[in-house]
Amino acid sequence: MLNAPNLRVGCPPFLTTPHFLMISTFLLNRRLCLALTLGSLIYLSLDFIGFQILNCPFNTLFSKPCPGCGMTRAVSHLRHGDVSQSFQYHLLAIPYLLLFSLIALAAILPYPQRNKLASAVEKSEKLTHWPALLSLSTIVYFLTRLIL
């Protein structure tokens, strides 16, 4: 049996390679975190006052919901404490809101604390592969909505 230091028994090799640590690497880039945070806050603020910036291009082209369709409405319902209505718009709003919170936190933290946050996230990515699970859940949810 090969003894490779970055591979664990029963774990596909692509899950343990550095390129798969997408969230922790992303959190280290303050400009990218700031841009995403500010853009999202502006979009949500405009939605809050009833101004719709654009329609979903995927929905416009294919008349089918994209993987993120309903996310803004789901987050809006979460903001008002209506979890059940949020789930009706998008089942994955809470995990994505937590991910957004991590990104927003990384945008405002000074470098030493942002580095510690990224290290903690990297450990959780290696241990649980939660970004892959979230991505897979998003794909399954998207395909389910296309079929139903």
Backbone bond lengths (Angstrom), bond angles and torsions (degrees), N, CA, C in turn:
res aa  C-N    CA-C-N  psi(-1)  N-CA   C-N-CA  omega(-1)  CA-C   N-CA-C  phi
1 M - - - 1.448 - - 1.520 110.12 -
2 L 1.315 116.57 137.37 1.454 121.19 179.28 1.522 110.32 -71.66
3 N 1.306 115.51 142.73 1.455 120.26 178.78 1.519 108.72 -111.99
4 A 1.305 116.79 88.50 1.466 121.99 178.90 1.522 108.64 -100.18
5 P 1.330 118.63 127.96 1.457 120.84 -173.95 1.527 114.66 -67.37
6 N 1.332 118.44 -26.39 1.465 119.43 -176.42 1.524 113.00 -94.72
7 L 1.315 117.66 5.46 1.465 120.63 -179.27 1.517 110.41 -110.57
8 R 1.319 115.69 140.55 1.449 121.01 175.22 1.511 108.27 -110.87
9 V 1.311 116.47 153.03 1.454 121.68 -179.48 1.525 109.32 -62.16
10 G 1.318 116.39 129.04 1.454 121.22 177.03 1.519 114.43 80.75
11 C 1.307 118.47 2.63 1.467 121.73 -177.98 1.522 108.91 -109.68
12 P 1.343 118.10 125.99 1.459 119.83 179.01 1.529 110.87 -58.74
13 P 1.333 118.53 139.46 1.461 121.47 -176.38 1.529 114.24 -56.30
14 F 1.325 118.66 -35.87 1.455 119.44 -176.57 1.522 112.46 -66.31
15 L 1.338 117.62 -19.58 1.464 120.17 179.24 1.519 112.56 -79.33
16 T 1.316 118.58 -15.96 1.458 120.70 -176.11 1.522 112.69 -109.84
17 T 1.301 117.95 -0.37 1.461 119.75 179.29 1.516 110.00 -82.49
18 P 1.340 117.56 152.94 1.462 120.93 -175.84 1.528 114.52 -58.20
19 H 1.332 119.02 -31.33 1.466 119.34 -177.39 1.530 111.85 -67.31
20 F 1.320 117.12 -15.75 1.452 119.38 -179.85 1.525 112.53 -83.73
21 L 1.321 117.58 -13.30 1.464 121.50 179.78 1.515 108.28 -80.82
22 M 1.329 115.86 70.17 1.450 119.73 -170.55 1.518 113.96 -78.54
23 I 1.299 119.74 -37.19 1.455 121.15 -175.21 1.524 110.41 -75.22
24 S 1.323 118.35 -45.95 1.464 120.75 -179.29 1.523 111.08 -62.15
25 T 1.309 117.49 -39.13 1.465 121.27 177.60 1.525 110.19 -66.36
26 F 1.303 116.88 -41.13 1.460 123.03 178.92 1.528 110.90 -61.79
27 L 1.333 117.15 -40.40 1.465 121.82 -176.71 1.528 112.33 -65.26
28 L 1.311 117.83 -24.29 1.466 120.74 179.43 1.525 112.66 -74.16
29 N 1.328 117.43 -18.74 1.466 121.35 -178.82 1.533 109.05 -91.66
30 R 1.329 115.77 96.09 1.464 120.54 -175.08 1.524 112.41 -62.28
31 R 1.324 117.95 -41.20 1.468 120.52 -179.05 1.519 111.72 -61.84
32 L 1.309 116.18 -42.25 1.458 120.42 178.92 1.531 110.69 -65.67
33 C 1.328 116.89 -42.17 1.471 120.87 177.65 1.522 110.77 -63.66
34 L 1.336 116.97 -42.53 1.470 120.66 178.21 1.523 111.32 -62.95
35 A 1.331 116.59 -45.26 1.464 120.40 -179.04 1.522 110.95 -61.68
36 L 1.322 116.95 -45.41 1.463 120.43 179.62 1.526 111.18 -65.63
37 T 1.323 116.73 -41.75 1.463 120.92 -179.61 1.520 111.24 -64.77
38 L 1.324 116.83 -49.88 1.462 119.78 -179.21 1.527 111.85 -64.46
39 G 1.327 116.76 -43.35 1.463 120.22 177.88 1.520 112.10 -60.33
40 S 1.330 116.15 -43.27 1.467 120.10 179.71 1.520 111.54 -66.97
41 L 1.332 116.15 -41.57 1.465 119.23 179.04 1.531 111.93 -64.73
42 I 1.318 116.49 -39.74 1.471 119.95 177.20 1.524 109.90 -63.82
43 Y 1.325 116.70 -46.23 1.463 121.09 179.82 1.525 111.36 -60.30
44 L 1.353 116.37 -47.07 1.469 119.74 -179.71 1.526 111.77 -66.55
45 S 1.329 116.94 -35.40 1.471 120.25 178.02 1.523 110.61 -65.82
46 L 1.323 116.71 -43.77 1.464 119.99 178.18 1.524 110.90 -64.69
47 D 1.332 116.42 -38.72 1.467 119.92 176.49 1.527 110.79 -64.38
48 F 1.327 115.67 -37.74 1.464 120.82 -179.31 1.527 111.79 -61.79
49 I 1.335 116.67 -36.45 1.470 119.21 179.64 1.530 112.00 -88.87
50 G 1.321 116.56 2.62 1.464 120.40 174.22 1.513 115.32 93.30
51 F 1.322 117.90 12.48 1.459 121.45 179.88 1.523 108.76 -99.00
52 Q 1.332 116.66 115.30 1.459 120.88 -179.09 1.522 108.96 -94.50
53 I 1.333 116.17 120.63 1.462 120.86 -175.77 1.522 111.13 -73.45
54 L 1.324 116.87 -53.56 1.454 119.79 -179.10 1.511 110.52 -152.21
55 N 1.284 114.87 155.06 1.467 120.64 173.65 1.519 108.40 -83.01
56 C 1.302 115.81 157.20 1.457 121.13 178.76 1.532 109.24 -63.06
57 P 1.343 117.39 120.35 1.474 119.52 -179.97 1.527 112.75 -61.77
58 F 1.347 117.19 -38.38 1.456 120.98 179.40 1.524 110.12 -62.42
59 N 1.319 116.52 -46.34 1.461 121.86 179.76 1.527 110.78 -64.93
60 T 1.317 116.86 -38.84 1.460 121.29 178.97 1.530 110.99 -64.04
61 L 1.334 116.55 -42.75 1.472 120.65 -177.44 1.523 113.39 -75.77
62 F 1.345 116.74 -41.74 1.456 120.09 -170.65 1.526 114.72 -111.66
63 S 1.312 117.60 -3.68 1.474 122.87 -176.66 1.530 112.66 55.01
64 K 1.317 115.78 33.11 1.460 123.50 177.67 1.529 107.60 -133.71
65 P 1.332 117.62 150.42 1.465 119.20 179.34 1.529 111.99 -71.60
66 C 1.317 115.81 141.15 1.466 120.60 175.55 1.529 108.74 -82.57
67 P 1.329 118.46 173.95 1.466 119.50 -179.79 1.528 113.90 -59.40
68 G 1.321 117.76 -25.18 1.459 120.42 -178.32 1.514 115.03 -102.98
69 C 1.323 117.38 -0.98 1.466 119.84 -178.63 1.525 110.72 -58.27
70 G 1.304 115.83 130.87 1.457 122.16 -179.88 1.510 113.65 92.93
71 M 1.327 117.47 -6.65 1.463 120.87 -176.55 1.535 111.41 -64.82
72 T 1.324 118.16 -42.99 1.459 120.89 -179.28 1.526 110.53 -62.88
73 R 1.323 116.78 -44.98 1.471 119.92 178.13 1.519 111.08 -65.57
74 A 1.329 116.95 -37.69 1.465 120.52 178.65 1.527 110.74 -63.64
75 V 1.331 116.75 -43.64 1.464 120.63 178.53 1.526 110.35 -66.08
76 S 1.313 117.00 -37.40 1.461 120.54 177.36 1.531 110.81 -61.44
77 H 1.317 117.07 -41.61 1.463 120.28 177.87 1.530 111.42 -68.96
78 L 1.331 116.82 -35.77 1.463 119.74 176.04 1.524 110.55 -63.69
79 R 1.323 115.78 -39.60 1.461 120.81 179.67 1.529 110.87 -60.07
80 H 1.325 116.65 -30.43 1.467 121.39 178.93 1.525 112.28 -94.63
81 G 1.344 116.61 4.93 1.462 120.67 176.45 1.519 115.45 82.33
82 D 1.323 117.51 10.80 1.466 121.59 -178.27 1.533 109.59 -97.51
83 V 1.333 115.64 81.19 1.466 121.34 -174.87 1.526 111.74 -66.79
84 S 1.318 117.83 -41.97 1.467 119.71 -177.43 1.531 111.25 -63.46
85 Q 1.320 117.64 -40.96 1.472 120.07 177.27 1.530 110.49 -67.62
86 S 1.324 116.23 -34.83 1.463 120.80 177.02 1.525 110.42 -60.64
87 F 1.338 116.58 -43.98 1.464 120.63 179.53 1.525 111.65 -63.77
88 Q 1.308 117.95 -29.00 1.461 120.03 178.54 1.534 111.40 -69.21
89 Y 1.321 116.62 -29.85 1.470 119.44 178.99 1.523 112.21 -85.13
90 H 1.354 117.01 -41.59 1.464 119.79 178.45 1.522 109.05 -160.42
91 L 1.330 116.45 121.02 1.464 121.34 -176.87 1.523 113.33 -67.02
92 L 1.311 117.84 -26.39 1.462 121.02 -173.77 1.523 113.30 -100.31
93 A 1.311 117.81 19.26 1.465 120.43 -178.02 1.528 111.57 -63.91
94 I 1.310 118.26 -40.10 1.468 120.22 -177.62 1.530 111.59 -65.94
95 P 1.341 120.36 -49.04 1.468 118.26 177.44 1.534 112.65 -60.56
96 Y 1.327 117.22 -39.35 1.465 118.65 179.39 1.527 111.65 -70.44
97 L 1.317 117.44 -31.62 1.467 120.49 175.65 1.529 110.02 -67.53
98 L 1.320 117.30 -38.74 1.467 120.46 175.36 1.524 111.09 -64.75
99 L 1.323 116.69 -40.23 1.464 120.86 176.90 1.527 110.27 -63.32
100 F 1.320 116.70 -44.23 1.461 120.64 177.33 1.524 110.54 -61.04
101 S 1.325 117.14 -38.35 1.464 120.75 178.79 1.529 111.02 -63.16
102 L 1.331 116.91 -40.01 1.465 120.80 175.54 1.527 110.98 -60.46
103 I 1.322 115.63 -44.30 1.470 120.41 -179.23 1.521 110.29 -65.82
104 A 1.340 117.46 -42.49 1.464 121.00 178.73 1.529 110.37 -64.35
105 L 1.323 116.92 -39.78 1.466 120.48 177.67 1.523 110.75 -63.18
106 A 1.321 116.62 -43.05 1.462 120.57 178.49 1.528 111.32 -64.08
107 A 1.311 117.25 -29.54 1.468 120.82 -179.85 1.518 111.97 -68.98
108 I 1.330 117.72 -29.69 1.464 119.23 -175.26 1.531 113.82 -104.16
109 L 1.322 117.52 -14.49 1.462 119.92 -179.11 1.527 111.56 -74.06
110 P 1.337 117.26 144.01 1.473 119.28 171.49 1.527 110.09 -67.61
111 Y 1.325 116.40 163.23 1.461 121.27 -171.82 1.531 114.43 -52.06
112 P 1.341 120.44 -48.86 1.482 117.43 -176.68 1.537 113.19 -60.28
113 Q 1.317 116.59 -42.09 1.467 119.78 179.40 1.523 111.44 -71.45
114 R 1.333 117.52 -36.30 1.465 121.17 177.76 1.527 109.61 -64.74
115 N 1.335 116.13 -38.30 1.458 121.04 178.07 1.530 110.59 -64.95
116 K 1.350 117.08 -41.11 1.470 120.46 176.97 1.525 110.85 -64.60
117 L 1.336 116.55 -41.58 1.462 120.51 177.83 1.530 110.35 -61.07
118 A 1.340 116.31 -45.98 1.469 120.51 179.71 1.530 110.80 -62.52
119 S 1.324 117.00 -38.03 1.470 120.23 178.42 1.527 110.99 -65.41
120 A 1.331 116.61 -42.09 1.470 120.07 178.41 1.526 110.84 -64.77
121 V 1.327 116.21 -41.37 1.471 120.35 178.27 1.522 110.06 -65.93
122 E 1.335 117.11 -39.66 1.470 120.61 178.40 1.530 110.66 -60.51
123 K 1.327 116.44 -43.05 1.475 119.47 177.93 1.528 110.92 -61.55
124 S 1.339 116.31 -42.41 1.468 118.76 179.80 1.523 111.29 -68.49
125 E 1.327 116.98 -34.51 1.478 120.16 176.86 1.521 110.48 -63.84
126 K 1.331 116.33 -44.15 1.463 119.95 -179.79 1.523 111.90 -67.36
127 L 1.322 115.98 -36.99 1.463 120.34 -176.15 1.523 112.81 -76.96
128 T 1.328 116.62 -44.55 1.470 120.08 -171.64 1.525 114.75 -111.25
129 H 1.329 117.52 -17.28 1.473 121.97 -177.02 1.527 111.73 58.97
130 W 1.336 117.04 35.00 1.458 120.52 -175.72 1.526 113.64 -61.44
131 P 1.341 121.70 -32.58 1.468 117.60 176.31 1.526 112.37 -63.23
132 A 1.338 115.99 -37.82 1.468 119.67 177.72 1.518 110.47 -66.84
133 L 1.323 116.24 -40.92 1.466 119.96 178.99 1.529 111.20 -65.76
134 L 1.331 116.67 -39.18 1.463 119.73 177.54 1.527 110.37 -66.49
135 S 1.325 116.81 -41.47 1.465 120.30 177.87 1.524 111.21 -63.60
136 L 1.322 116.09 -45.13 1.464 120.44 178.85 1.532 110.88 -63.52
137 S 1.324 116.42 -41.55 1.471 120.33 177.61 1.523 110.77 -61.76
138 T 1.317 116.43 -39.31 1.462 120.70 179.03 1.522 110.87 -64.33
139 I 1.322 116.90 -42.66 1.464 120.87 179.40 1.523 110.74 -65.34
140 V 1.332 116.77 -44.91 1.467 120.54 179.56 1.527 109.92 -63.40
141 Y 1.327 116.82 -42.81 1.469 120.76 179.14 1.528 110.71 -63.11
142 F 1.325 116.04 -42.54 1.467 121.70 178.15 1.529 110.80 -60.84
143 L 1.316 116.76 -48.81 1.466 120.38 -178.92 1.538 111.44 -65.24
144 T 1.324 116.31 -37.14 1.465 120.37 178.00 1.524 110.45 -63.45
145 R 1.332 116.77 -42.14 1.461 119.48 179.56 1.533 110.89 -68.27
146 L 1.324 117.48 -30.45 1.470 119.18 177.15 1.523 110.97 -68.33
147 I 1.325 115.84 -38.25 1.470 120.41 -176.95 1.520 111.50 -75.00
148 L 1.322 117.54 -41.65 1.468 120.88 -175.51 1.489 113.26 -83.52
